[in-house]
Amino acid sequence: MASAFATPSSRYFIDLEKEDGAFNYKPLDVVLHKGSGVWVWDVDGRKYMDCLSAYSAVNQGHCHPEILRTLVDQAQRLTLTSRAFRNDQLGLFYQELCELTHSHRVLPMNSGAEAVETVIKAVRKWGYQVKGIPAGQAELIVCADNFHGRTITIVGFSTDPKSREGFEPFTPGFKIIPYGDAEALAQAITPRTAGFLVEPIQGEAGVIIPPAGYLRQARNICDRHNVVLILDEIQTGLGRTGKLLAEEHEGIEADITLIGKALSGGFYPVSAVLSNHEVLSVLRPGEHGSTFGGNPLACAVARTALRVLVQEHMAENALVMGEYFMSGLRSLHAPVIKEIRGKGLMIGVELHPGAGSARHYCEKLMAGGILCKDTHEQTIRLAPPLVIQREDIDWALETIRQALVPAGAGWSCGRGASCRS
């Protein structure tokens, strides 16, 4: 047992997790204690650059002072009423979010997976009531290698065996097509098709970016066939790709957009379904809800998280810093790297199959002071908070070079000055 007078070590907390927790995660062995901006510290006092941002939930940086102030102020007044009553934050949250995203209706939830489940229900009902699909026959089209959450319905239309095996039987009503293939979408649509659910960039699959024009083609195909276009922007939204929403890169608007994660700046679970009038209007009182969805604490925090995102030009910074980061990564010429791809500060570094696992390099990077995440065995994801600056990236590039480039290989950061040590 730890001494009452000594700060427990990382090992103490790791052993506690292993003794009393379920084994549904395999985290790196770092025990974080505090954070500020792009930096976090572990219980042993070591400092790291966070290049995961809690899967883009802390786009605004760790412990943003304005969001923190709002959290404390609102928590001292009113935290939860349930939707059985109204509160003075919900309407303002709706208004500000609709104005910012050009949405007509908002349905607030807590997690991204809940937002996905919400849209499945709403689009099915729209299919029956508005499109005229026969009862019980509505279908949604999804893409291979998708990631939309972990509920039993959602994993049922995953193509990842690890997500599916042992959890059958699954909810019917989903058709899977290749990602980035507009022709496959057109061919998959039938009179029973209610919606098409797709990520603008597939994050969990390894930062997979579809061909240019794909979302525009999908928008046109859905329009021709009266199919609801649903964009899951839970990871890509709220500045991550260099635009407020990733759909803006192709100049389209989805019928339904799902956001979450950075909607609260990492302070509180908040998600939302953004929709046109037609789809969400099919839901009537008693048909869907959540005890915590739309609570005053969540709404107040989200309003401030959105405000600082815009006022501090974080999306614009992500666009510039993302280009700078990817340019620097390409200049490494590391032989283990097969491909670097990304948009804004959503970056994937795919390794050659023979280079070793991405997990191995994530552990090396952790030892050097960078925290990032592996996915699909060979890809390292880099997604720092959107407040990152050039000097931070220069430091990160030197640390990445030390982890990925063999000793003795020449490299320069190419910035006209030596990189920060």
C-alpha positions as CSV (number, residue, x, y, z in Angstrom):
1,M,0.0,0.0,0.0
2,A,1.3,3.5,-0.8
3,S,2.6,5.7,2.0
4,A,0.2,8.4,3.1
5,F,3.1,10.9,2.8
6,A,4.5,9.9,-0.6
7,T,3.1,10.4,-4.0
8,P,2.4,7.0,-5.5
9,S,4.4,6.0,-8.5
10,S,3.1,5.1,-12.0
11,R,3.6,1.4,-11.1
12,Y,1.2,1.7,-8.2
13,F,-1.6,3.1,-10.4
14,I,-0.9,0.6,-13.2
15,D,-1.1,-2.3,-10.8
16,L,-4.4,-1.0,-9.4
17,E,-5.9,-0.9,-12.9
18,K,-4.7,-4.4,-13.6
19,E,-6.1,-5.8,-10.4
20,D,-9.6,-4.2,-10.4
21,G,-10.4,-3.1,-14.0
22,A,-11.7,-4.9,-17.1
23,F,-9.2,-5.6,-19.8
24,N,-10.9,-3.9,-22.7
25,Y,-8.1,-1.4,-23.3
26,K,-4.3,-1.8,-23.6
27,P,-2.9,1.6,-22.9
28,L,0.7,2.7,-22.9
29,D,2.1,2.5,-19.4
30,V,2.0,6.2,-18.7
31,V,-0.1,7.5,-15.8
32,L,-1.1,11.1,-16.5
33,H,-1.7,13.6,-13.7
34,K,-2.2,17.1,-15.2
35,G,-2.3,18.9,-18.6
36,S,-2.1,22.3,-20.1
37,G,-2.4,23.2,-23.8
38,V,-0.5,20.6,-25.8
39,W,1.4,19.2,-22.8
40,V,0.6,16.6,-20.1
41,W,2.6,15.4,-17.1
42,D,2.7,12.0,-15.5
43,V,2.6,11.2,-11.8
44,D,6.4,10.9,-11.8
45,G,6.8,14.5,-13.1
46,R,7.7,13.6,-16.7
47,K,6.4,15.9,-19.4
48,Y,4.9,14.8,-22.7
49,M,3.4,16.3,-25.9
50,D,-0.1,14.9,-26.3
51,C,-0.4,13.9,-30.0
52,L,-3.7,12.1,-29.6
53,S,-5.9,14.8,-28.0
54,A,-8.1,12.1,-26.5
55,Y,-9.1,11.1,-30.0
56,S,-9.7,14.8,-30.9
57,A,-11.8,15.6,-27.7
58,V,-9.3,18.2,-26.5
59,N,-8.9,20.2,-29.7
60,Q,-8.9,23.3,-27.6
61,G,-6.0,22.1,-25.6
62,H,-5.9,20.6,-22.1
63,C,-7.7,22.6,-19.4
64,H,-8.5,25.6,-21.5
65,P,-9.0,28.4,-18.9
66,E,-12.2,29.8,-20.3
67,I,-14.0,26.5,-20.6
68,L,-12.8,25.6,-17.1
69,R,-14.3,28.9,-15.8
70,T,-17.6,28.1,-17.4
71,L,-17.6,24.6,-16.0
72,V,-17.0,25.8,-12.4
73,D,-19.5,28.7,-12.7
74,Q,-22.3,26.6,-14.1
75,A,-21.6,23.7,-11.7
76,Q,-22.2,26.1,-8.8
77,R,-25.6,27.1,-10.2
78,L,-27.3,24.1,-11.9
79,T,-26.0,20.9,-13.3
80,L,-28.9,18.6,-14.3
81,T,-32.6,18.9,-14.6
82,S,-33.4,16.1,-17.2
83,R,-35.5,17.0,-20.2
84,A,-38.6,16.7,-18.1
85,F,-38.0,20.4,-17.5
86,R,-36.4,23.3,-19.5
87,N,-33.2,25.1,-18.6
88,D,-31.7,28.4,-19.5
89,Q,-28.7,27.0,-21.4
90,L,-30.3,24.6,-23.9
91,G,-32.0,27.1,-26.2
92,L,-28.9,29.2,-26.4
93,F,-26.8,26.1,-27.2
94,Y,-29.3,25.3,-30.0
95,Q,-29.2,28.8,-31.4
96,E,-25.5,29.2,-31.4
97,L,-24.8,25.8,-32.8
98,C,-27.3,26.2,-35.6
99,E,-25.9,29.6,-36.5
100,L,-22.3,28.3,-36.5
101,T,-23.0,25.1,-38.6
102,H,-26.0,26.2,-40.7
103,S,-28.1,23.5,-39.1
104,H,-31.9,23.6,-38.7
105,R,-32.4,21.3,-35.8
106,V,-30.2,19.9,-33.0
107,L,-30.7,16.8,-30.8
108,P,-28.2,16.7,-27.9
109,M,-26.8,13.5,-26.5
110,N,-23.7,12.6,-24.5
111,S,-21.4,10.3,-26.5
112,G,-20.6,9.9,-30.1
113,A,-22.0,6.4,-30.1
114,E,-25.3,7.7,-28.7
115,A,-25.4,10.2,-31.5
116,V,-25.0,7.5,-34.1
117,E,-27.7,5.4,-32.5
118,T,-30.0,8.4,-32.5
119,V,-29.5,9.0,-36.2
120,I,-30.2,5.4,-37.0
121,K,-33.5,5.6,-35.3
122,A,-34.4,9.0,-36.8
123,V,-33.5,8.1,-40.4
124,R,-35.3,4.8,-40.3
125,K,-38.5,6.6,-39.1
126,W,-38.0,9.2,-41.8
127,G,-37.7,6.4,-44.3
128,Y,-41.1,5.0,-43.3
129,Q,-43.0,8.2,-42.7
130,V,-41.6,10.5,-45.4
131,K,-40.0,8.3,-48.1
132,G,-42.6,5.6,-47.9
133,I,-40.3,2.6,-47.3
134,P,-42.4,-0.4,-46.3
135,A,-42.4,-1.0,-42.5
136,G,-39.4,-2.9,-41.2
137,Q,-37.5,-2.8,-44.5
138,A,-35.4,0.4,-44.2
139,E,-31.7,0.1,-44.9
140,L,-28.7,2.2,-44.2
141,I,-25.5,2.0,-46.3
142,V,-22.2,2.2,-44.5
143,C,-18.5,1.8,-45.5
144,A,-16.0,-1.0,-45.0
145,D,-13.4,-0.2,-42.3
146,N,-15.8,2.3,-40.6
147,F,-15.7,3.2,-37.0
148,H,-18.9,4.7,-35.5
149,G,-18.7,3.5,-31.9
150,R,-19.0,0.3,-29.8
151,T,-22.7,-0.4,-29.2
152,I,-24.1,-3.8,-30.3
153,T,-25.9,-2.3,-33.3
154,I,-22.8,-0.3,-34.5
155,V,-20.3,-3.2,-34.2
156,G,-22.8,-5.2,-36.2
157,F,-22.0,-3.2,-39.3
158,S,-18.2,-3.0,-38.6
159,T,-15.8,-4.9,-40.8
160,D,-13.2,-5.2,-38.0
161,P,-13.3,-8.9,-36.8
162,K,-12.0,-7.8,-33.3
163,S,-15.0,-5.5,-32.9
164,R,-17.5,-8.2,-34.0
165,E,-16.4,-11.7,-32.9
166,G,-18.3,-13.0,-29.9
167,F,-21.0,-10.3,-29.8
168,E,-23.5,-11.8,-32.2
169,P,-26.4,-11.7,-33.1
170,F,-26.5,-8.2,-34.7
171,T,-29.1,-5.7,-35.7
172,P,-30.1,-6.2,-39.4
173,G,-30.7,-3.4,-41.9
174,F,-27.2,-2.3,-43.0
175,K,-25.4,-2.7,-46.3
176,I,-21.6,-2.3,-46.5
177,I,-19.7,-0.9,-49.5
178,P,-16.1,0.0,-50.1
179,Y,-15.0,3.4,-48.8
180,G,-14.3,6.2,-51.2
181,D,-16.1,4.5,-54.1
182,A,-19.0,6.6,-55.3
183,E,-20.0,4.1,-58.0
184,A,-20.4,1.4,-55.3
185,L,-22.7,3.8,-53.4
186,A,-24.8,4.4,-56.5
187,Q,-25.1,0.7,-57.2
188,A,-26.0,-0.2,-53.6
189,I,-29.0,2.1,-53.4
190,T,-32.5,0.5,-53.7
191,P,-36.0,1.9,-53.0
192,R,-35.4,0.7,-49.4
193,T,-32.4,2.8,-48.8
194,A,-33.0,5.5,-46.2
195,G,-29.5,6.8,-45.5
196,F,-25.8,6.7,-46.2
197,L,-23.6,7.0,-43.1
198,V,-19.9,7.9,-43.8
199,E,-16.8,9.5,-42.2
200,P,-15.3,12.3,-44.2
201,I,-11.9,10.8,-43.2
202,Q,-11.7,7.4,-41.6
203,G,-9.7,8.0,-38.4
204,E,-9.6,4.6,-36.7
205,A,-8.9,2.9,-40.0
206,G,-5.6,4.8,-40.2
207,V,-6.4,8.3,-41.3
208,I,-7.8,7.1,-44.7
209,I,-8.7,10.0,-47.0
210,P,-11.1,9.4,-49.8
211,P,-10.5,10.6,-53.4
212,A,-11.0,14.3,-54.1
213,G,-14.6,14.9,-54.9
214,Y,-16.0,11.8,-53.2
215,L,-18.2,13.6,-50.8
216,R,-19.5,15.9,-53.6
217,Q,-20.4,12.8,-55.6
218,A,-22.0,11.2,-52.6
219,R,-24.1,14.3,-52.0
220,N,-25.3,14.3,-55.7
221,I,-26.1,10.6,-55.6
222,C,-28.1,10.9,-52.3
223,D,-30.0,13.9,-53.8
224,R,-30.9,11.9,-56.9
225,H,-32.2,9.0,-54.9
226,N,-33.8,10.8,-52.0
227,V,-31.3,9.3,-49.5
228,V,-30.3,11.0,-46.3
229,L,-26.5,11.8,-46.3
230,I,-25.1,11.4,-42.8
231,L,-21.6,12.6,-42.1
232,D,-20.0,11.3,-38.9
233,E,-17.8,14.3,-37.9
234,I,-17.2,13.2,-34.4
235,Q,-13.5,13.1,-34.9
236,T,-13.1,15.2,-38.1
237,G,-15.4,18.0,-36.9
238,L,-14.8,21.2,-34.9
239,G,-11.5,22.3,-36.5
240,R,-9.5,19.1,-36.7
241,T,-9.0,19.1,-40.5
242,G,-8.5,22.8,-40.8
243,K,-12.2,23.7,-41.3
244,L,-14.9,23.8,-38.8
245,L,-16.4,20.7,-40.4
246,A,-14.6,18.5,-42.9
247,E,-17.5,18.7,-45.3
248,E,-16.4,22.3,-46.0
249,H,-13.3,21.1,-47.9
250,E,-15.7,20.0,-50.7
251,G,-18.3,22.7,-50.3
252,I,-21.2,20.5,-49.4
253,E,-23.7,20.2,-46.5
254,A,-24.9,16.9,-45.2
255,D,-28.5,16.3,-44.3
256,I,-27.3,15.1,-40.9
257,T,-24.0,15.8,-39.2
258,L,-22.8,14.1,-36.0
259,I,-20.4,15.9,-33.7
260,G,-19.0,15.2,-30.2
261,K,-15.6,14.9,-28.6
262,A,-14.3,18.5,-28.9
263,L,-17.8,19.9,-28.5
264,S,-16.9,20.2,-24.8
265,G,-13.2,20.7,-25.1
266,G,-12.7,17.5,-23.2
267,F,-14.4,18.7,-20.0
268,Y,-17.6,16.8,-20.2
269,P,-19.3,14.2,-22.5
270,V,-21.4,16.1,-25.0
271,S,-22.5,15.1,-28.5
272,A,-25.1,16.4,-31.0
273,V,-27.1,15.4,-34.0
274,L,-27.3,18.3,-36.5
275,S,-30.1,18.0,-39.0
276,N,-32.4,19.6,-41.5
277,H,-36.0,20.2,-40.5
278,E,-37.3,17.2,-42.3
279,V,-35.4,14.3,-40.6
280,L,-35.4,15.2,-37.0
281,S,-39.0,16.5,-37.1
282,V,-40.2,12.9,-37.3
283,L,-39.3,12.3,-33.7
284,R,-42.1,13.0,-31.3
285,P,-42.2,13.3,-27.4
286,G,-41.5,9.9,-25.8
287,E,-39.7,8.3,-28.8
288,H,-36.1,9.2,-28.0
289,G,-34.2,10.9,-25.2
290,S,-31.4,10.8,-22.6
291,T,-31.4,11.7,-18.9
292,F,-28.2,13.7,-19.3
293,G,-28.6,14.9,-22.9
294,G,-29.0,18.6,-23.1
295,N,-28.3,19.2,-19.4
296,P,-27.4,22.8,-18.4
297,L,-23.8,22.0,-17.5
298,A,-23.2,20.3,-20.8
299,C,-24.8,23.1,-22.8
300,A,-22.9,25.8,-21.0
301,V,-19.5,24.1,-21.4
302,A,-20.2,23.4,-25.1
303,R,-21.2,27.0,-25.8
304,T,-17.8,28.2,-24.4
305,A,-15.9,25.4,-26.1
306,L,-17.4,26.5,-29.5
307,R,-16.8,30.1,-28.8
308,V,-13.1,29.8,-28.0
309,L,-12.6,27.5,-31.0
310,V,-13.9,30.3,-33.3
311,Q,-12.4,33.3,-31.5
312,E,-9.0,31.8,-31.2
313,H,-9.0,30.7,-34.9
314,M,-8.1,27.1,-34.0
315,A,-9.4,25.6,-37.3
316,E,-7.2,28.1,-39.2
317,N,-4.2,27.2,-37.1
318,A,-4.9,23.5,-37.7
319,L,-4.7,24.0,-41.4
320,V,-1.4,25.9,-41.3
321,M,0.2,23.8,-38.6
322,G,-1.0,20.6,-40.3
323,E,0.8,21.5,-43.5
324,Y,3.9,22.4,-41.6
325,F,3.9,19.2,-39.6
326,M,3.4,17.0,-42.6
327,S,6.0,18.8,-44.6
328,G,8.5,18.2,-41.7
329,L,7.5,14.5,-41.5
330,R,8.2,14.1,-45.2
331,S,11.5,15.7,-44.9
332,L,12.6,13.0,-42.4
333,H,13.0,10.5,-45.2
334,A,12.8,7.8,-42.6
335,P,13.1,4.4,-44.3
336,V,10.5,2.8,-42.0
337,I,7.8,5.2,-43.3
338,K,5.6,4.0,-46.2
339,E,3.2,6.9,-46.4
340,I,2.3,10.2,-44.7
341,R,-1.3,11.3,-45.1
342,G,-3.6,13.7,-43.5
343,K,-5.7,16.9,-43.5
344,G,-5.1,19.6,-41.0
345,L,-3.9,18.2,-37.8
346,M,-5.3,14.7,-38.4
347,I,-2.2,12.8,-39.6
348,G,-1.4,9.2,-40.2
349,V,2.1,7.8,-40.5
350,E,1.9,4.4,-42.1
351,L,5.0,2.2,-41.7
352,H,6.3,-0.5,-44.0
353,P,5.2,-4.0,-43.0
354,G,8.7,-5.1,-42.2
355,A,9.5,-2.1,-40.1
356,G,8.0,-3.4,-36.9
357,S,4.7,-2.6,-35.3
358,A,3.4,0.9,-34.9
359,R,2.9,0.1,-31.2
360,H,6.7,-0.4,-30.9
361,Y,7.3,3.0,-32.3
362,C,4.6,4.6,-30.1
363,E,6.5,3.2,-27.1
364,K,9.8,4.7,-28.4
365,L,8.1,8.0,-28.9
366,M,6.7,7.9,-25.4
367,A,10.2,7.4,-24.1
368,G,11.2,10.6,-26.0
369,G,8.3,12.6,-24.7
370,I,5.5,12.2,-27.3
371,L,2.2,10.4,-26.7
372,C,0.5,9.0,-29.8
373,K,-1.6,6.0,-30.8
374,D,-1.1,3.1,-33.1
375,T,-4.0,1.7,-35.2
376,H,-4.3,-1.2,-37.6
377,E,-0.8,-2.5,-36.7
378,Q,1.2,-0.3,-39.0
379,T,-0.1,3.2,-38.6
380,I,0.8,5.9,-36.1
381,R,-1.8,8.6,-35.6
382,L,-0.7,12.2,-34.8
383,A,-3.4,14.6,-33.7
384,P,-2.2,17.2,-31.3
385,P,-4.5,19.9,-29.9
386,L,-5.2,22.6,-32.3
387,V,-3.4,25.2,-30.3
388,I,0.0,23.7,-31.2
389,Q,2.6,26.2,-32.5
390,R,5.6,25.9,-34.9
391,E,8.2,25.6,-32.1
392,D,6.2,22.7,-30.6
393,I,6.2,21.0,-34.0
394,D,9.9,21.5,-34.5
395,W,10.6,19.8,-31.2
396,A,8.2,17.0,-32.1
397,L,9.9,16.5,-35.5
398,E,13.3,16.1,-33.8
399,T,11.9,13.6,-31.3
400,I,10.2,11.6,-34.1
401,R,13.4,11.6,-36.1
402,Q,15.3,10.1,-33.1
403,A,12.6,7.4,-32.9
404,L,12.2,6.6,-36.6
405,V,15.4,7.5,-38.3
406,P,18.5,5.2,-37.9
407,A,21.4,6.7,-36.0
408,G,23.8,8.5,-38.3
409,A,21.2,9.3,-41.0
410,G,21.4,13.0,-41.9
411,W,18.4,15.2,-41.4
412,S,17.6,18.9,-41.1
413,C,14.3,20.4,-40.1
414,G,14.6,22.7,-43.1
415,R,13.3,25.8,-41.3
416,G,16.3,28.0,-41.8
417,A,17.3,27.6,-38.2
418,S,18.2,24.7,-36.0
419,C,15.2,22.8,-34.5
420,R,14.4,23.3,-30.9
421,S,16.0,20.7,-28.6
